[in-house]
Amino acid sequence: MDRAGNYSDTLKTFLWHGLAPNTRQTYNTAITSYETFCKTHGKEPFPARRETLGEWVTIRAIGSPQQPAIRCDTIESYLSAIRAWHTDFGQEEDIFESSWLRRLIAGIRRTEVPKQSKQATPISLNTLEKVTKLCDSSTTADITFHAATTVAFAGFLRIGEITTSRKDARIPVESLRKLKPTRRDVTFAADGTHAILRLKRSKTDKEHRGVDIVLPATGSTTCPVTALRTLFRIHET
């Protein structure tokens, strides 16, 4: 945040951590796209001007040799990234609420060709049973997959809340431990009836207070408690 004016280093740090690391990474893609457009067309990227934003989102809607077309939902997400830059550096954000820009986005959405895609269906217990049945209990990868899917199903969790991705590999280990559950965040009931997963952060937990997720022991092939015990056991050997 070297362009943040005369802010103190501590203030800059707090502002930076006001967004989750994964959000920062996603926003970087949008900012790079915007800066590339501005450089190509000889425009100053920041602070962003309404007309410059309008020309950029228009190009992103129809595509160009430098940057392919993207959907309107993605364009709105990209605009949020540029707005986040303004927030970081204390710049005015009124242009992002302008009727002119909103109407432009509405026009892009209204003229957009409907996306043809299959609607994903919810994962049922029957589906989970079929998937986990294919797991090989002798391989670490399948045991891990079995635990992740059964825990996510039993706890009504997003899979990204309890697993890591390739993007997460860029995050320092200590920072990642503050975002994702670790072995220490799982406790098993003494009577074997359930386990408790401490979820440190979630999409709906804006203040990151964390929440305890109770995972019941079902005694079935999709029992999350059994799956977790098996996973922990292989890492102890």
KOLVO-553253 format. One line per field, with one value per atom (N, C-alpha, C): x, y, z; residue in one letter; atom name; residue number from 0. Coordinates in pm, whole numbers, plus 50000, padded with zeros to 5 digits. Example, Ala and Ser with C-alpha at 12.3 -4.5 7.8 and 13.67 -1.06 7.14 Angstrom:
# KOLVO-553253
east <- c(51319; 51230; 51320; 51285; 51367; 51290)
north <- c(49431; 49550; 49670; 49775; 49894; 50003)
up <- c(50780; 50780; 50780; 50708; 50714; 50787)
resn <- c(A; A; A; S; S; S)
name <- c(N; CA; C; N; CA; C)
resi <- c(0; 0; 0; 1; 1; 1)
END
This chain:
# KOLVO-553253
east <- c(50083; 50000; 50087; 50183; 50276; 50215; 50092; 50028; 49924; 49933; 49830; 49854; 49927; 49942; 50023; 49978; 50052; 49999; 49930; 49880; 49998; 49976; 50078; 50085; 50198; 50215; 50112; 50080; 49982; 49843; 49806; 49677; 49670; 49777; 49782; 49764; 49829; 49819; 49676; 49608; 49470; 49380; 49399; 49320; 49342; 49467; 49501; 49434; 49436; 49377; 49226; 49170; 49024; 48958; 49037; 48989; 49062; 48991; 49051; 49157; 49263; 49368; 49315; 49217; 49161; 49092; 49025; 48959; 49063; 49172; 49280; 49332; 49353; 49405; 49309; 49180; 49080; 49075; 49080; 49075; 49196; 49310; 49430; 49411; 49334; 49307; 49232; 49133; 49054; 49139; 49217; 49300; 49403; 49461; 49556; 49488; 49366; 49290; 49266; 49225; 49194; 49319; 49428; 49553; 49606; 49588; 49630; 49551; 49420; 49334; 49379; 49403; 49443; 49576; 49671; 49802; 49790; 49705; 49686; 49624; 49535; 49461; 49513; 49629; 49690; 49611; 49551; 49471; 49533; 49514; 49559; 49457; 49504; 49408; 49347; 49428; 49380; 49416; 49327; 49193; 49107; 49021; 48942; 48841; 48822; 48722; 48605; 48487; 48365; 48374; 48419; 48424; 48524; 48636; 48736; 48682; 48613; 48551; 48448; 48371; 48268; 48327; 48435; 48498; 48560; 48616; 48679; 48576; 48465; 48366; 48300; 48292; 48237; 48328; 48459; 48555; 48551; 48540; 48536; 48408; 48301; 48173; 48176; 48243; 48245; 48373; 48477; 48604; 48693; 48823; 48921; 49037; 49127; 49242; 49327; 49329; 49409; 49337; 49204; 49129; 48996; 48968; 48844; 48722; 48606; 48480; 48452; 48389; 48349; 48203; 48141; 48000; 47977; 47852; 47818; 47842; 47814; 47838; 47986; 48072; 48216; 48257; 48196; 48225; 48192; 48078; 48040; 48138; 48187; 48288; 48418; 48452; 48573; 48560; 48442; 48421; 48436; 48394; 48411; 48559; 48641; 48785; 48844; 48799; 48849; 48800; 48678; 48625; 48706; 48747; 48827; 48960; 49016; 49139; 49114; 49001; 48966; 48951; 48893; 48877; 49013; 49102; 49236; 49308; 49296; 49374; 49295; 49177; 49099; 49047; 49022; 48972; 48818; 48759; 48614; 48556; 48437; 48374; 48239; 48206; 48075; 48053; 48160; 48142; 48087; 48112; 48066; 47916; 47857; 47713; 47639; 47710; 47647; 47540; 47433; 47324; 47374; 47469; 47526; 47593; 47678; 47749; 47654; 47556; 47457; 47374; 47340; 47262; 47345; 47472; 47560; 47566; 47581; 47585; 47452; 47342; 47210; 47196; 47250; 47244; 47324; 47441; 47524; 47451; 47390; 47319; 47198; 47124; 47003; 47033; 47147; 47181; 47273; 47307; 47396; 47326; 47397; 47342; 47331; 47214; 47196; 47299; 47351; 47451; 47384; 47432; 47377; 47460; 47402; 47474; 47377; 47425; 47343; 47334; 47216; 47197; 47247; 47339; 47392; 47283; 47275; 47174; 47238; 47161; 47214; 47265; 47369; 47423; 47335; 47274; 47187; 47270; 47210; 47277; 47306; 47214; 47233; 47354; 47369; 47483; 47613; 47610; 47729; 47771; 47675; 47705; 47772; 47723; 47781; 47923; 47945; 48078; 48179; 48143; 48237; 48261; 48166; 48180; 48298; 48332; 48442; 48578; 48580; 48706; 48784; 48914; 49004; 49055; 49017; 49052; 49200; 49277; 49420; 49506; 49443; 49521; 49488; 49590; 49573; 49481; 49497; 49416; 49268; 49232; 49090; 49035; 49116; 49072; 49047; 49134; 49117; 48992; 48971; 48852; 48726; 48728; 48613; 48580; 48682; 48659; 48605; 48662; 48619; 48474; 48436; 48300; 48196; 48226; 48129; 48114; 48226; 48219; 48142; 48169; 48098; 47949; 47914; 47772; 47703; 47766; 47705; 47696; 47792; 47796; 47737; 47678; 47623; 47729; 47848; 47961; 47991; 48051; 48109; 48243; 48274; 48396; 48519; 48513; 48627; 48654; 48557; 48575; 48664; 48679; 48756; 48871; 48885; 48995; 49076; 49192; 49277; 49281; 49317; 49326; 49466; 49489; 49619; 49649; 49544; 49563; 49614; 49565; 49604; 49752; 49815; 49958; 50043; 49988; 50063; 50054; 49964; 49944; 50039; 50109; 50198; 50124; 50195; 50133; 50065; 50131; 50073; 49943; 49938; 49816; 49707; 49746; 49649; 49586; 49662; 49609; 49502; 49505; 49402; 49274; 49282; 49168; 49100; 49181; 49130; 49141; 49050; 49058; 49182; 49236; 49347; 49303; 49391; 49358; 49314; 49374; 49340; 49197; 49138; 49002; 48895; 48938; 48844; 48856; 48743; 48741; 48634; 48665; 48572; 48506; 48377; 48304; 48352; 48362; 48411; 48322; 48191; 48100; 48084; 48160; 48159; 48037; 47951; 47826; 47842; 47949; 47967; 48110; 48138; 48263; 48227; 48314; 48290; 48403; 48364; 48460; 48451; 48562; 48568; 48598; 48497; 48513; 48557; 48681; 48737; 48674; 48647; 48590; 48494; 48395; 48300; 48250; 48185; 48137; 48036; 47956; 47852; 47900; 48019; 48076; 48165; 48104; 48177; 48281; 48256; 48347; 48448; 48440; 48535; 48542; 48426; 48423; 48442; 48410; 48420; 48291; 48271; 48151; 48182; 48117; 48134; 48029; 48074; 47985; 47981; 47862; 47846; 47825; 47910; 47902; 47858; 47739; 47689; 47753; 47770; 47818; 47698; 47693; 47575; 47591; 47716; 47738; 47722; 47704; 47686; 47818; 47815; 47936; 47975; 47882; 47911; 47925; 47955; 47968; 48090; 48070; 48182; 48280; 48228; 48314; 48410; 48358; 48442; 48545; 48503; 48593; 48706; 48674; 48776; 48873; 48820; 48908; 49004; 48953; 49038; 49147; 49109; 49205; 49313; 49272; 49368; 49461; 49406; 49483; 49598; 49572; 49677; 49789; 49759; 49862; 49940; 49894; 49966; 50067; 50047; 50136; 50256)
north <- c(49881; 50000; 50125; 50132; 50243; 50372; 50367; 50489; 50543; 50503; 50536; 50670; 50761; 50894; 50895; 50974; 50990; 50902; 50794; 50704; 50641; 50612; 50542; 50397; 50333; 50193; 50104; 50133; 50053; 50065; 50189; 50210; 50136; 50141; 50069; 49919; 49869; 49725; 49686; 49766; 49736; 49741; 49842; 49851; 49730; 49691; 49577; 49449; 49429; 49308; 49318; 49430; 49443; 49354; 49306; 49211; 49079; 48969; 48837; 48816; 48739; 48714; 48661; 48570; 48515; 48623; 48716; 48827; 48916; 48942; 49023; 48960; 48831; 48761; 48770; 48755; 48764; 48905; 49003; 49143; 49181; 49119; 49151; 49125; 49021; 48990; 49104; 49158; 49268; 49394; 49424; 49545; 49537; 49419; 49401; 49423; 49371; 49390; 49538; 49609; 49752; 49833; 49804; 49877; 49848; 49725; 49690; 49769; 49779; 49858; 50004; 50060; 50201; 50226; 50135; 50150; 50143; 50051; 50035; 50158; 50225; 50339; 50474; 50472; 50597; 50672; 50600; 50664; 50637; 50730; 50710; 50621; 50512; 50420; 50470; 50532; 50573; 50718; 50785; 50739; 50721; 50621; 50585; 50695; 50716; 50812; 50734; 50793; 50726; 50684; 50774; 50745; 50632; 50634; 50529; 50394; 50391; 50267; 50218; 50312; 50276; 50213; 50271; 50216; 50079; 50066; 49938; 49827; 49851; 49744; 49711; 49810; 49785; 49690; 49717; 49629; 49489; 49479; 49348; 49273; 49348; 49283; 49222; 49291; 49242; 49167; 49187; 49121; 49199; 49170; 49235; 49137; 49167; 49078; 49060; 49163; 49156; 49086; 49106; 49050; 48992; 48868; 48804; 48862; 48838; 48885; 48809; 48879; 48816; 48847; 48769; 48784; 48909; 48956; 49077; 49060; 48943; 48918; 48937; 48891; 48906; 49053; 49124; 49267; 49342; 49310; 49375; 49341; 49218; 49179; 49256; 49276; 49352; 49497; 49554; 49692; 49701; 49596; 49593; 49597; 49534; 49533; 49673; 49745; 49882; 49971; 49947; 50025; 49998; 49873; 49837; 49911; 49933; 50012; 50153; 50212; 50347; 50349; 50242; 50234; 50227; 50145; 50131; 50264; 50343; 50466; 50592; 50576; 50691; 50779; 50720; 50796; 50795; 50893; 50901; 50779; 50734; 50615; 50646; 50774; 50812; 50761; 50753; 50712; 50571; 50489; 50350; 50339; 50447; 50450; 50535; 50585; 50676; 50605; 50678; 50623; 50588; 50666; 50643; 50506; 50476; 50349; 50233; 50254; 50150; 50118; 50221; 50198; 50124; 50156; 50086; 49937; 49907; 49767; 49698; 49770; 49713; 49683; 49770; 49748; 49628; 49610; 49493; 49366; 49369; 49250; 49218; 49321; 49299; 49246; 49283; 49239; 49117; 49069; 48954; 48826; 48745; 48617; 48525; 48468; 48379; 48266; 48240; 48136; 47999; 47912; 47777; 47686; 47646; 47557; 47471; 47358; 47269; 47321; 47315; 47357; 47248; 47284; 47186; 47145; 47018; 46968; 46950; 46967; 46948; 46805; 46792; 46659; 46595; 46484; 46412; 46306; 46249; 46143; 46025; 45997; 45887; 45912; 46038; 46073; 46063; 46110; 46104; 45959; 45874; 45732; 45670; 45705; 45651; 45701; 45829; 45888; 45829; 45824; 45776; 45625; 45556; 45411; 45379; 45473; 45453; 45481; 45537; 45571; 45446; 45451; 45342; 45369; 45287; 45309; 45289; 45252; 45230; 45346; 45446; 45560; 45687; 45764; 45887; 45985; 45996; 46092; 46060; 45932; 45894; 45907; 45877; 45891; 46039; 46125; 46270; 46318; 46271; 46309; 46263; 46141; 46086; 46172; 46213; 46295; 46433; 46493; 46627; 46629; 46531; 46530; 46498; 46405; 46369; 46480; 46547; 46658; 46774; 46806; 46915; 46887; 46763; 46726; 46734; 46678; 46674; 46813; 46899; 47031; 47141; 47104; 47204; 47309; 47264; 47354; 47368; 47481; 47496; 47425; 47349; 47268; 47356; 47479; 47569; 47617; 47599; 47643; 47548; 47424; 47325; 47266; 47307; 47256; 47373; 47342; 47444; 47421; 47527; 47519; 47560; 47559; 47600; 47746; 47829; 47970; 47985; 47895; 47904; 47876; 47811; 47778; 47904; 48016; 48141; 48212; 48166; 48230; 48170; 48252; 48198; 48100; 47998; 47893; 47948; 48040; 48095; 48170; 48240; 48312; 48214; 48107; 48006; 47936; 47916; 47850; 47934; 48064; 48152; 48151; 48094; 48091; 47955; 47849; 47714; 47630; 47535; 47447; 47359; 47329; 47237; 47124; 47030; 46918; 46967; 47077; 47130; 47184; 47207; 47261; 47152; 47028; 46915; 46849; 46835; 46763; 46656; 46541; 46429; 46414; 46392; 46373; 46245; 46250; 46134; 46013; 46035; 45922; 45877; 45940; 45897; 45936; 46020; 46053; 46161; 46238; 46346; 46400; 46487; 46561; 46708; 46797; 46940; 46999; 47065; 47132; 47282; 47342; 47488; 47552; 47618; 47686; 47829; 47861; 47992; 48105; 48078; 48181; 48118; 48195; 48150; 48271; 48246; 48356; 48443; 48383; 48457; 48517; 48476; 48525; 48645; 48761; 48880; 48927; 48905; 48952; 48846; 48729; 48620; 48581; 48568; 48525; 48375; 48302; 48157; 48095; 47969; 47900; 47751; 47688; 47544; 47467; 47373; 47290; 47150; 47106; 46973; 46871; 46769; 46663; 46534; 46487; 46368; 46239; 46145; 46012; 45930; 45896; 45827; 45677; 45629; 45486; 45430; 45517; 45473; 45487; 45453; 45464; 45609; 45700; 45843; 45917; 45844; 45905; 45998; 46126; 46221; 46196; 46148; 46123; 46008; 45901; 45787; 45828; 45909; 45953; 46038; 46125; 46210; 46127; 46032; 45946; 45867; 45819; 45744; 45834; 45955; 46051; 46084; 46109; 46142; 46024; 45904; 45783; 45763; 45787; 45762; 45866; 45982; 46083; 46064; 45972; 45943; 45830; 45755; 45640; 45679)
up <- c(50000; 50000; 50000; 49906; 49904; 49853; 49802; 49751; 49850; 49974; 50073; 50144; 50078; 50135; 50263; 50360; 50484; 50597; 50564; 50666; 50741; 50867; 50945; 50900; 50926; 50887; 50954; 51079; 51152; 51090; 51054; 50989; 50857; 50779; 50651; 50672; 50777; 50806; 50838; 50921; 50956; 50833; 50749; 50626; 50538; 50526; 50439; 50489; 50619; 50675; 50691; 50648; 50648; 50545; 50449; 50349; 50369; 50349; 50363; 50255; 50283; 50184; 50051; 50057; 49934; 49852; 49922; 49852; 49786; 49856; 49799; 49670; 49673; 49556; 49439; 49467; 49362; 49304; 49393; 49349; 49266; 49291; 49215; 49066; 49033; 48893; 48826; 48896; 48842; 48827; 48928; 48924; 48812; 48793; 48683; 48548; 48534; 48411; 48384; 48488; 48475; 48441; 48509; 48484; 48344; 48297; 48161; 48058; 48081; 47990; 47988; 48104; 48113; 48045; 48063; 48001; 47849; 47799; 47656; 47593; 47667; 47612; 47663; 47728; 47771; 47876; 47970; 48075; 48212; 48303; 48440; 48512; 48570; 48634; 48764; 48849; 48981; 49013; 49086; 49122; 48997; 49002; 48885; 48850; 48720; 48672; 48614; 48623; 48580; 48433; 48346; 48204; 48174; 48244; 48224; 48266; 48379; 48424; 48322; 48269; 48171; 48047; 47994; 47875; 47905; 48026; 48063; 48073; 48143; 48158; 48023; 47935; 47802; 47725; 47729; 47662; 47722; 47855; 47920; 47887; 47859; 47825; 47685; 47590; 47452; 47419; 47498; 47474; 47380; 47386; 47299; 47277; 47184; 47163; 47289; 47373; 47496; 47611; 47619; 47731; 47684; 47715; 47670; 47739; 47679; 47738; 47867; 47961; 48087; 48114; 48201; 48232; 48318; 48319; 48393; 48543; 48596; 48739; 48772; 48681; 48701; 48691; 48597; 48583; 48712; 48772; 48898; 49008; 49007; 49106; 49082; 48956; 48922; 48969; 48952; 48997; 49149; 49219; 49365; 49401; 49317; 49341; 49325; 49222; 49201; 49315; 49358; 49471; 49598; 49615; 49732; 49732; 49612; 49602; 49655; 49614; 49660; 49812; 49867; 50013; 50081; 50027; 50085; 50092; 49986; 49976; 50005; 50066; 50111; 49998; 49881; 49767; 49766; 49699; 49692; 49622; 49666; 49610; 49545; 49532; 49477; 49336; 49255; 49116; 49104; 49205; 49199; 49227; 49275; 49301; 49198; 49098; 49001; 48919; 48890; 48809; 48669; 48621; 48487; 48478; 48578; 48579; 48604; 48692; 48720; 48595; 48519; 48398; 48293; 48286; 48193; 48226; 48354; 48397; 48367; 48390; 48361; 48213; 48128; 47984; 47942; 48002; 47973; 48012; 48129; 48177; 48089; 48047; 47969; 47829; 47774; 47638; 47637; 47754; 47765; 47719; 47644; 47598; 47719; 47743; 47859; 47859; 47975; 47990; 47994; 47908; 47903; 47993; 48100; 48191; 48269; 48313; 48393; 48536; 48590; 48728; 48822; 48907; 49001; 49100; 49126; 49220; 49358; 49464; 49599; 49618; 49698; 49728; 49835; 49800; 49893; 49967; 50070; 50144; 50052; 49962; 49868; 49779; 49733; 49650; 49729; 49852; 49937; 49960; 49983; 50005; 49882; 49764; 49640; 49619; 49650; 49631; 49729; 49856; 49957; 49946; 49887; 49869; 49778; 49691; 49595; 49657; 49778; 49842; 49882; 49863; 49902; 50043; 50136; 50277; 50306; 50205; 50227; 50178; 50118; 50067; 50147; 50174; 50252; 50180; 50048; 49971; 49982; 49969; 49975; 50116; 50215; 50355; 50386; 50336; 50355; 50284; 50161; 50084; 50155; 50207; 50278; 50400; 50474; 50593; 50555; 50453; 50411; 50366; 50286; 50232; 50339; 50426; 50529; 50634; 50667; 50762; 50702; 50576; 50509; 50502; 50473; 50462; 50598; 50700; 50832; 50895; 50863; 50925; 50840; 50724; 50630; 50597; 50564; 50540; 50391; 50356; 50223; 50227; 50122; 50126; 50141; 50089; 50099; 50241; 50331; 50469; 50548; 50500; 50575; 50495; 50369; 50288; 50232; 50179; 50117; 49967; 49894; 49749; 49705; 49574; 49523; 49557; 49557; 49592; 49735; 49824; 49965; 49985; 49886; 49899; 49905; 49856; 49858; 49993; 50078; 50208; 50310; 50389; 50493; 50584; 50628; 50708; 50832; 50903; 51026; 50997; 50885; 50848; 50808; 50741; 50696; 50815; 50919; 51039; 51108; 51082; 51139; 51057; 50937; 50847; 50841; 50842; 50821; 50949; 50965; 51083; 51080; 51197; 51210; 51304; 51329; 51418; 51556; 51600; 51732; 51739; 51624; 51621; 51622; 51636; 51643; 51780; 51848; 51976; 51970; 52027; 52026; 52163; 52163; 52289; 52356; 52488; 52563; 52545; 52527; 52512; 52367; 52277; 52137; 52056; 52114; 52045; 51937; 51948; 51851; 51857; 51763; 51762; 51740; 51782; 51763; 51678; 51572; 51484; 51508; 51543; 51562; 51427; 51370; 51242; 51270; 51233; 51268; 51188; 51061; 50975; 50876; 50838; 50736; 50659; 50548; 50462; 50534; 50622; 50692; 50824; 50866; 50993; 50963; 50944; 50900; 51002; 51130; 51233; 51275; 51211; 51235; 51383; 51444; 51584; 51598; 51491; 51496; 51549; 51518; 51563; 51579; 51676; 51699; 51619; 51538; 51458; 51521; 51562; 51621; 51511; 51509; 51410; 51479; 51453; 51521; 51470; 51561; 51523; 51478; 51351; 51296; 51290; 51297; 51289; 51149; 51051; 50912; 50836; 50707; 50625; 50599; 50625; 50605; 50738; 50843; 50976; 50979; 51007; 51008; 51123; 51236; 51351; 51322; 51264; 51227; 51124; 51027; 50921; 50977; 51073; 51134; 51218; 51294; 51376; 51287; 51174; 51081; 51024; 50988; 50934; 51037; 51161; 51266; 51293; 51285; 51317; 51217; 51089; 50989; 50999; 51055; 51071; 51200; 51285; 51408; 51390; 51278; 51253; 51171)
resn <- c(M; M; M; D; D; D; R; R; R; A; A; A; G; G; G; N; N; N; Y; Y; Y; S; S; S; D; D; D; T; T; T; L; L; L; K; K; K; T; T; T; F; F; F; L; L; L; W; W; W; H; H; H; G; G; G; L; L; L; A; A; A; P; P; P; N; N; N; T; T; T; R; R; R; Q; Q; Q; T; T; T; Y; Y; Y; N; N; N; T; T; T; A; A; A; I; I; I; T; T; T; S; S; S; Y; Y; Y; E; E; E; T; T; T; F; F; F; C; C; C; K; K; K; T; T; T; H; H; H; G; G; G; K; K; K; E; E; E; P; P; P; F; F; F; P; P; P; A; A; A; R; R; R; R; R; R; E; E; E; T; T; T; L; L; L; G; G; G; E; E; E; W; W; W; V; V; V; T; T; T; I; I; I; R; R; R; A; A; A; I; I; I; G; G; G; S; S; S; P; P; P; Q; Q; Q; Q; Q; Q; P; P; P; A; A; A; I; I; I; R; R; R; C; C; C; D; D; D; T; T; T; I; I; I; E; E; E; S; S; S; Y; Y; Y; L; L; L; S; S; S; A; A; A; I; I; I; R; R; R; A; A; A; W; W; W; H; H; H; T; T; T; D; D; D; F; F; F; G; G; G; Q; Q; Q; E; E; E; E; E; E; D; D; D; I; I; I; F; F; F; E; E; E; S; S; S; S; S; S; W; W; W; L; L; L; R; R; R; R; R; R; L; L; L; I; I; I; A; A; A; G; G; G; I; I; I; R; R; R; R; R; R; T; T; T; E; E; E; V; V; V; P; P; P; K; K; K; Q; Q; Q; S; S; S; K; K; K; Q; Q; Q; A; A; A; T; T; T; P; P; P; I; I; I; S; S; S; L; L; L; N; N; N; T; T; T; L; L; L; E; E; E; K; K; K; V; V; V; T; T; T; K; K; K; L; L; L; C; C; C; D; D; D; S; S; S; S; S; S; T; T; T; T; T; T; A; A; A; D; D; D; I; I; I; T; T; T; F; F; F; H; H; H; A; A; A; A; A; A; T; T; T; T; T; T; V; V; V; A; A; A; F; F; F; A; A; A; G; G; G; F; F; F; L; L; L; R; R; R; I; I; I; G; G; G; E; E; E; I; I; I; T; T; T; T; T; T; S; S; S; R; R; R; K; K; K; D; D; D; A; A; A; R; R; R; I; I; I; P; P; P; V; V; V; E; E; E; S; S; S; L; L; L; R; R; R; K; K; K; L; L; L; K; K; K; P; P; P; T; T; T; R; R; R; R; R; R; D; D; D; V; V; V; T; T; T; F; F; F; A; A; A; A; A; A; D; D; D; G; G; G; T; T; T; H; H; H; A; A; A; I; I; I; L; L; L; R; R; R; L; L; L; K; K; K; R; R; R; S; S; S; K; K; K; T; T; T; D; D; D; K; K; K; E; E; E; H; H; H; R; R; R; G; G; G; V; V; V; D; D; D; I; I; I; V; V; V; L; L; L; P; P; P; A; A; A; T; T; T; G; G; G; S; S; S; T; T; T; T; T; T; C; C; C; P; P; P; V; V; V; T; T; T; A; A; A; L; L; L; R; R; R; T; T; T; L; L; L; F; F; F; R; R; R; I; I; I; H; H; H; E; E; E; T; T; T)
name <- c(N; CA; C; N; CA; C; N; CA; C; N; CA; C; N; CA; C; N; CA; C; N; CA; C; N; CA; C; N; CA; C; N; CA; C; N; CA; C; N; CA; C; N; CA; C; N; CA; C; N; CA; C; N; CA; C; N; CA; C; N; CA; C; N; CA; C; N; CA; C; N; CA; C; N; CA; C; N; CA; C; N; CA; C; N; CA; C; N; CA; C; N; CA; C; N; CA; C; N; CA; C; N; CA; C; N; CA; C; N; CA; C; N; CA; C; N; CA; C; N; CA; C; N; CA; C; N; CA; C; N; CA; C; N; CA; C; N; CA; C; N; CA; C; N; CA; C; N; CA; C; N; CA; C; N; CA; C; N; CA; C; N; CA; C; N; CA; C; N; CA; C; N; CA; C; N; CA; C; N; CA; C; N; CA; C; N; CA; C; N; CA; C; N; CA; C; N; CA; C; N; CA; C; N; CA; C; N; CA; C; N; CA; C; N; CA; C; N; CA; C; N; CA; C; N; CA; C; N; CA; C; N; CA; C; N; CA; C; N; CA; C; N; CA; C; N; CA; C; N; CA; C; N; CA; C; N; CA; C; N; CA; C; N; CA; C; N; CA; C; N; CA; C; N; CA; C; N; CA; C; N; CA; C; N; CA; C; N; CA; C; N; CA; C; N; CA; C; N; CA; C; N; CA; C; N; CA; C; N; CA; C; N; CA; C; N; CA; C; N; CA; C; N; CA; C; N; CA; C; N; CA; C; N; CA; C; N; CA; C; N; CA; C; N; CA; C; N; CA; C; N; CA; C; N; CA; C; N; CA; C; N; CA; C; N; CA; C; N; CA; C; N; CA; C; N; CA; C; N; CA; C; N; CA; C; N; CA; C; N; CA; C; N; CA; C; N; CA; C; N; CA; C; N; CA; C; N; CA; C; N; CA; C; N; CA; C; N; CA; C; N; CA; C; N; CA; C; N; CA; C; N; CA; C; N; CA; C; N; CA; C; N; CA; C; N; CA; C; N; CA; C; N; CA; C; N; CA; C; N; CA; C; N; CA; C; N; CA; C; N; CA; C; N; CA; C; N; CA; C; N; CA; C; N; CA; C; N; CA; C; N; CA; C; N; CA; C; N; CA; C; N; CA; C; N; CA; C; N; CA; C; N; CA; C; N; CA; C; N; CA; C; N; CA; C; N; CA; C; N; CA; C; N; CA; C; N; CA; C; N; CA; C; N; CA; C; N; CA; C; N; CA; C; N; CA; C; N; CA; C; N; CA; C; N; CA; C; N; CA; C; N; CA; C; N; CA; C; N; CA; C; N; CA; C; N; CA; C; N; CA; C; N; CA; C; N; CA; C; N; CA; C; N; CA; C; N; CA; C; N; CA; C; N; CA; C; N; CA; C; N; CA; C; N; CA; C; N; CA; C; N; CA; C; N; CA; C; N; CA; C; N; CA; C; N; CA; C; N; CA; C; N; CA; C; N; CA; C; N; CA; C; N; CA; C; N; CA; C; N; CA; C; N; CA; C; N; CA; C; N; CA; C; N; CA; C; N; CA; C; N; CA; C; N; CA; C; N; CA; C; N; CA; C; N; CA; C; N; CA; C; N; CA; C; N; CA; C; N; CA; C; N; CA; C; N; CA; C; N; CA; C; N; CA; C; N; CA; C; N; CA; C; N; CA; C; N; CA; C; N; CA; C; N; CA; C; N; CA; C; N; CA; C; N; CA; C; N; CA; C; N; CA; C; N; CA; C; N; CA; C; N; CA; C; N; CA; C; N; CA; C; N; CA; C; N; CA; C; N; CA; C; N; CA; C; N; CA; C; N; CA; C; N; CA; C; N; CA; C; N; CA; C; N; CA; C; N; CA; C)
resi <- c(0; 0; 0; 1; 1; 1; 2; 2; 2; 3; 3; 3; 4; 4; 4; 5; 5; 5; 6; 6; 6; 7; 7; 7; 8; 8; 8; 9; 9; 9; 10; 10; 10; 11; 11; 11; 12; 12; 12; 13; 13; 13; 14; 14; 14; 15; 15; 15; 16; 16; 16; 17; 17; 17; 18; 18; 18; 19; 19; 19; 20; 20; 20; 21; 21; 21; 22; 22; 22; 23; 23; 23; 24; 24; 24; 25; 25; 25; 26; 26; 26; 27; 27; 27; 28; 28; 28; 29; 29; 29; 30; 30; 30; 31; 31; 31; 32; 32; 32; 33; 33; 33; 34; 34; 34; 35; 35; 35; 36; 36; 36; 37; 37; 37; 38; 38; 38; 39; 39; 39; 40; 40; 40; 41; 41; 41; 42; 42; 42; 43; 43; 43; 44; 44; 44; 45; 45; 45; 46; 46; 46; 47; 47; 47; 48; 48; 48; 49; 49; 49; 50; 50; 50; 51; 51; 51; 52; 52; 52; 53; 53; 53; 54; 54; 54; 55; 55; 55; 56; 56; 56; 57; 57; 57; 58; 58; 58; 59; 59; 59; 60; 60; 60; 61; 61; 61; 62; 62; 62; 63; 63; 63; 64; 64; 64; 65; 65; 65; 66; 66; 66; 67; 67; 67; 68; 68; 68; 69; 69; 69; 70; 70; 70; 71; 71; 71; 72; 72; 72; 73; 73; 73; 74; 74; 74; 75; 75; 75; 76; 76; 76; 77; 77; 77; 78; 78; 78; 79; 79; 79; 80; 80; 80; 81; 81; 81; 82; 82; 82; 83; 83; 83; 84; 84; 84; 85; 85; 85; 86; 86; 86; 87; 87; 87; 88; 88; 88; 89; 89; 89; 90; 90; 90; 91; 91; 91; 92; 92; 92; 93; 93; 93; 94; 94; 94; 95; 95; 95; 96; 96; 96; 97; 97; 97; 98; 98; 98; 99; 99; 99; 100; 100; 100; 101; 101; 101; 102; 102; 102; 103; 103; 103; 104; 104; 104; 105; 105; 105; 106; 106; 106; 107; 107; 107; 108; 108; 108; 109; 109; 109; 110; 110; 110; 111; 111; 111; 112; 112; 112; 113; 113; 113; 114; 114; 114; 115; 115; 115; 116; 116; 116; 117; 117; 117; 118; 118; 118; 119; 119; 119; 120; 120; 120; 121; 121; 121; 122; 122; 122; 123; 123; 123; 124; 124; 124; 125; 125; 125; 126; 126; 126; 127; 127; 127; 128; 128; 128; 129; 129; 129; 130; 130; 130; 131; 131; 131; 132; 132; 132; 133; 133; 133; 134; 134; 134; 135; 135; 135; 136; 136; 136; 137; 137; 137; 138; 138; 138; 139; 139; 139; 140; 140; 140; 141; 141; 141; 142; 142; 142; 143; 143; 143; 144; 144; 144; 145; 145; 145; 146; 146; 146; 147; 147; 147; 148; 148; 148; 149; 149; 149; 150; 150; 150; 151; 151; 151; 152; 152; 152; 153; 153; 153; 154; 154; 154; 155; 155; 155; 156; 156; 156; 157; 157; 157; 158; 158; 158; 159; 159; 159; 160; 160; 160; 161; 161; 161; 162; 162; 162; 163; 163; 163; 164; 164; 164; 165; 165; 165; 166; 166; 166; 167; 167; 167; 168; 168; 168; 169; 169; 169; 170; 170; 170; 171; 171; 171; 172; 172; 172; 173; 173; 173; 174; 174; 174; 175; 175; 175; 176; 176; 176; 177; 177; 177; 178; 178; 178; 179; 179; 179; 180; 180; 180; 181; 181; 181; 182; 182; 182; 183; 183; 183; 184; 184; 184; 185; 185; 185; 186; 186; 186; 187; 187; 187; 188; 188; 188; 189; 189; 189; 190; 190; 190; 191; 191; 191; 192; 192; 192; 193; 193; 193; 194; 194; 194; 195; 195; 195; 196; 196; 196; 197; 197; 197; 198; 198; 198; 199; 199; 199; 200; 200; 200; 201; 201; 201; 202; 202; 202; 203; 203; 203; 204; 204; 204; 205; 205; 205; 206; 206; 206; 207; 207; 207; 208; 208; 208; 209; 209; 209; 210; 210; 210; 211; 211; 211; 212; 212; 212; 213; 213; 213; 214; 214; 214; 215; 215; 215; 216; 216; 216; 217; 217; 217; 218; 218; 218; 219; 219; 219; 220; 220; 220; 221; 221; 221; 222; 222; 222; 223; 223; 223; 224; 224; 224; 225; 225; 225; 226; 226; 226; 227; 227; 227; 228; 228; 228; 229; 229; 229; 230; 230; 230; 231; 231; 231; 232; 232; 232; 233; 233; 233; 234; 234; 234; 235; 235; 235; 236; 236; 236)
END
